[in-house]
């Protein structure tokens, strides 16, 4: 049963259901904000980031081996928040909710009093960073963003989708930056005072100020001493997906050879040492420093999405054209 079919009225809402949602986008500081807010004594957010419960249209077509299981029922979803105290605000962060066509209305049916936090980033740099992330997550296989963008029409028809891509919806790059359309879905079902739109550049420039703004919006103290996480969503270049697959197989112990290797390693090391070694290998061998951006492609993307930036500036009443340099395009 989907979230929308199961969602009860607000009077029937279980106690342990979020009253605020960080809805995305990915690669825009959502993880940093999640990590900051979940350390606030008046807030509870589960360890499981990205439950994706309300984004039925963004569910994976199969469950990847190295990811948590997405809750399928309201009971399973509510169980994520059972440890919350009665005096805490409950929240979750799913970067798919802004991209989803269904999440806004599904959340509103369950929690019409919910508060929504969205984070937006300049389109070209966002798509470049997203492409790197999709490569790392084995959703994308084309190492060139230009090649990946060129495949979008075919992928929209269900063709040229990587076999191991569990989230082919994410490969529709242009649909990620329909910012005004995405925000309107939330403003249509929530009063404006329940929706906070943050800009990634502000978060990068002053983590503390953005965190305090979010805290005030959520109605919690902005004086709590919290660790501040860098909102820098730096890119990592995927050197070899095949090597990452091999490391994953060894980590999971799948297959006779990898089980034998894992068994031998276990005899010689502690679990913490194994974890650190695997992380170091992925960091130093599988991934590398990002290659410099293709400036011509970045310029083409900014020209392509200039209309969206103009519309967003008008919609939010803020000059993002100047902030993001769209007034200086050749």
C-alpha positions in Angstrom: 0.0 0.0 0.0 1.4 3.4 -0.9 1.8 6.3 1.5 -1.0 8.3 -0.1 -3.5 5.4 0.1 -2.7 4.7 3.8 -2.3 8.3 5.1 -4.9 8.9 7.8 -6.4 12.3 8.8 -4.3 14.5 11.0 -6.6 13.5 14.0 -5.6 9.9 13.4 -1.9 10.5 12.8 0.3 8.3 14.9 2.3 10.1 17.6 5.7 9.3 16.0 5.3 11.0 12.6 7.5 14.0 11.6 6.2 17.5 11.9 9.0 18.9 9.7 10.7 17.7 6.5 13.9 18.7 4.7 12.8 18.0 1.2 15.9 18.6 -0.9 17.6 18.9 -3.3 20.6 16.6 -3.1 24.0 18.1 -3.3 22.7 21.4 -2.0 23.6 21.1 1.7 20.7 18.9 2.8 22.9 16.4 4.6 24.8 19.1 6.4 21.6 20.7 7.6 20.2 17.3 8.7 23.4 16.6 10.6 23.3 19.9 12.4 19.6 19.9 13.3 19.6 16.3 14.5 22.1 17.3 17.2 19.7 19.9 18.7 18.3 18.7 22.0 14.8 19.8 21.0 14.8 17.9 17.8 14.8 14.2 16.9 15.8 13.0 13.4 16.5 9.3 12.9 19.9 7.8 11.8 18.1 6.7 8.6 18.3 9.6 6.2 16.4 9.4 3.0 13.4 7.2 3.9 11.6 8.5 0.7 8.3 7.3 2.2 6.1 10.0 0.6 7.8 9.9 -2.8 6.0 6.8 -4.3 6.9 8.0 -7.8 10.6 8.0 -6.9 10.9 4.6 -5.3 13.8 2.4 -6.4 13.0 -0.3 -8.9 15.0 -2.7 -6.9 16.8 -2.6 -3.5 20.6 -2.0 -3.8 22.7 -4.3 -1.7 24.4 -1.5 0.3 21.4 0.7 1.2 18.8 0.7 3.9 15.3 -0.7 3.2 12.8 2.0 2.3 9.7 1.7 4.6 6.7 0.5 2.7 3.9 1.0 5.4 3.0 3.8 7.7 3.7 1.6 10.7 7.2 0.9 9.4 7.8 4.5 8.7 6.5 5.6 12.1 8.8 3.1 13.8 11.8 5.2 12.6 10.7 8.0 15.0 9.7 5.9 18.1 12.8 7.0 20.1 11.7 10.6 20.0 10.8 12.2 23.3 7.4 13.9 23.7 9.0 17.3 24.0 11.0 17.0 20.8 10.2 18.2 17.3 10.4 15.2 14.9 11.9 15.6 11.4 13.3 13.7 8.5 15.3 14.5 5.4 14.6 13.0 2.0 16.1 14.7 -1.0 13.6 13.1 -3.4 10.7 15.0 -2.0 11.3 18.2 -3.9 11.8 16.3 -7.2 8.7 14.1 -6.6 5.3 14.9 -8.1 3.5 13.1 -5.2 5.4 13.9 -2.0 4.0 17.4 -1.3 0.3 16.3 -1.4 1.1 13.0 0.4 2.8 14.9 3.3 0.0 17.4 3.4 -2.6 14.7 3.7 -0.8 13.2 6.7 0.5 16.4 8.3 -1.1 19.6 7.1 0.6 21.4 9.9 4.1 20.2 8.8 6.9 22.6 8.1 8.9 22.2 4.9 12.6 23.2 4.3 13.8 23.3 0.7 17.4 24.1 -0.4 18.2 25.2 -4.0 21.5 25.6 -5.9 22.6 27.3 -9.1 21.4 24.8 -11.8 24.6 24.1 -13.7 26.8 23.5 -10.7 24.0 21.5 -9.1 23.7 19.2 -12.1 27.5 18.7 -12.3 27.6 17.8 -8.6 24.5 15.5 -9.0 26.1 13.7 -11.9 29.2 12.9 -9.8 27.0 11.6 -7.1 24.9 9.4 -9.4 28.1 7.9 -10.8 29.3 7.1 -7.2 25.9 5.5 -6.5 25.9 3.4 -9.7 22.8 5.1 -11.0 24.7 6.7 -13.8 27.4 5.1 -15.9 28.3 7.9 -18.4 31.4 9.6 -17.0 30.8 12.7 -19.1 27.9 14.9 -18.0 27.5 16.0 -21.6 27.0 12.4 -22.7 24.6 11.8 -19.8 22.5 14.8 -20.8 22.4 13.7 -24.4 20.9 10.4 -23.3 18.0 12.0 -21.4 15.5 11.8 -24.3 16.2 8.1 -24.8 16.0 7.4 -21.1 12.7 9.2 -20.8 11.4 6.5 -23.2 13.0 3.8 -21.1 16.0 3.2 -23.3 19.8 3.4 -22.5 19.2 3.1 -18.8 22.1 1.4 -17.0 21.3 -2.2 -15.9 22.3 -1.5 -12.3 20.5 1.8 -12.1 18.0 1.4 -9.3 16.7 4.9 -9.6 16.4 5.7 -13.3 14.1 8.7 -12.5 17.2 10.5 -11.2 18.7 10.4 -14.7 16.2 13.0 -16.0 18.6 15.8 -15.2 16.6 18.7 -16.6 13.6 17.8 -14.4 15.7 18.3 -11.3 15.9 22.1 -11.9 12.2 22.9 -12.5 12.5 24.9 -9.2 9.3 27.0 -9.5 7.1 24.0 -10.5 8.5 22.1 -7.5 8.0 24.9 -5.0 4.5 25.5 -6.3 3.5 21.9 -5.4 4.3 22.7 -1.8 2.8 26.2 -1.8 -0.4 24.8 -3.2 -0.9 22.5 -0.1 0.9 24.4 2.6 0.6 28.1 3.8 3.6 30.2 2.9 4.6 30.5 6.5 5.1 26.7 6.7 7.6 26.6 3.8 11.2 27.8 4.1 13.3 28.1 1.0 17.1 28.3 1.6 19.7 29.1 -1.0 22.9 27.0 -1.1 25.2 30.0 -1.5 23.9 31.5 1.8 24.5 28.2 3.5 28.1 28.0 2.2 28.8 31.6 3.1 27.5 31.4 6.7 26.5 28.0 8.1 25.7 29.5 11.5 23.2 32.1 10.2 21.4 29.6 8.0 21.2 27.1 10.9 19.8 29.8 13.2 17.2 30.7 10.5 16.1 27.1 10.2 15.9 26.7 14.0 13.7 29.8 14.4 11.5 28.5 11.5 11.1 25.2 13.4 10.3 26.9 16.6 13.3 25.6 18.6 16.0 27.5 20.4 18.7 29.1 18.2 21.1 29.4 21.1 22.0 25.7 21.5 25.7 25.0 20.9 25.7 22.8 17.9 28.5 21.4 15.7 28.5 23.1 12.3 29.1 20.9 9.3 30.6 22.3 6.1 27.9 22.6 3.5 30.6 22.1 0.8 29.2 19.4 -1.4 32.5 18.7 -3.1 32.6 16.4 -6.0 34.4 13.1 -6.2 35.5 11.6 -9.5 34.6 7.9 -9.9 37.8 6.3 -11.3 36.4 2.7 -11.5 32.9 1.5 -10.9 34.2 -2.1 -11.4 36.6 -1.7 -8.5 33.9 -0.2 -6.3 31.7 -3.2 -7.2 34.5 -5.6 -6.1 34.9 -3.8 -2.8 31.2 -3.9 -2.2 31.1 -7.6 -2.9 34.0 -8.2 -0.4 32.3 -6.0 2.2 29.0 -7.9 1.8 30.7 -11.3 1.5 28.7 -12.1 -1.6 30.0 -14.9 -3.7 32.4 -17.7 -2.6 35.6 -15.9 -3.4 34.6 -12.7 -1.6 33.3 -14.7 1.4 36.6 -16.4 1.7 38.5 -13.1 1.5 36.2 -11.6 4.1 36.6 -14.6 6.4 40.3 -14.4 6.2 40.4 -10.6 6.9 38.1 -11.1 9.9 40.6 -13.4 11.5 43.3 -10.7 11.3 41.5 -7.4 12.0 38.8 -5.8 14.1 35.5 -4.5 12.6 36.6 -0.9 13.1 39.9 -1.4 11.3 38.1 -3.2 8.4 35.7 -0.3 8.2 38.4 2.3 8.1 40.5 0.3 5.6 37.5 0.0 3.2 36.7 3.7 3.5 40.4 4.6 2.8 40.5 2.3 -0.2 37.3 3.8 -1.7 38.6 7.3 -1.0 42.1 6.9 -2.4 41.7 4.2 -5.1 38.1 4.1 -6.3 37.6 7.9 -6.2 39.8 10.7 -7.2 39.9 14.5 -7.3 37.2 15.9 -9.5 38.3 17.0 -13.0 37.9 20.7 -13.8 34.4 21.5 -15.1 33.8 21.7 -18.8 33.3 25.5 -18.9 31.7 25.4 -22.4 29.1 22.9 -21.1 28.6 25.0 -17.9 27.9 28.1 -20.1 25.5 26.1 -22.3 23.6 24.9 -19.2 23.4 28.4 -17.8 22.0 29.7 -21.0 19.5 26.8 -21.1 18.3 27.3 -17.6 18.4 31.1 -17.6 14.6 31.3 -17.9 14.2 29.1 -14.9 16.5 31.3 -12.8 14.5 34.4 -13.9 11.2 32.8 -13.0 12.6 31.7 -9.6 13.9 35.1 -8.8 10.5 36.6 -9.4 8.8 33.8 -7.5 11.0 34.2 -4.4 11.4 38.0 -4.7 15.2 37.7 -4.7 17.7 38.5 -7.4 19.2 35.1 -8.1 20.2 36.2 -11.6 22.9 38.4 -10.2 23.8 36.1 -7.3 24.4 33.2 -9.7 26.0 35.2 -12.5 23.2 34.8 -15.0 23.4 38.5 -15.8 26.9 38.0 -17.2 26.3 35.3 -19.8 27.9 35.9 -23.2 
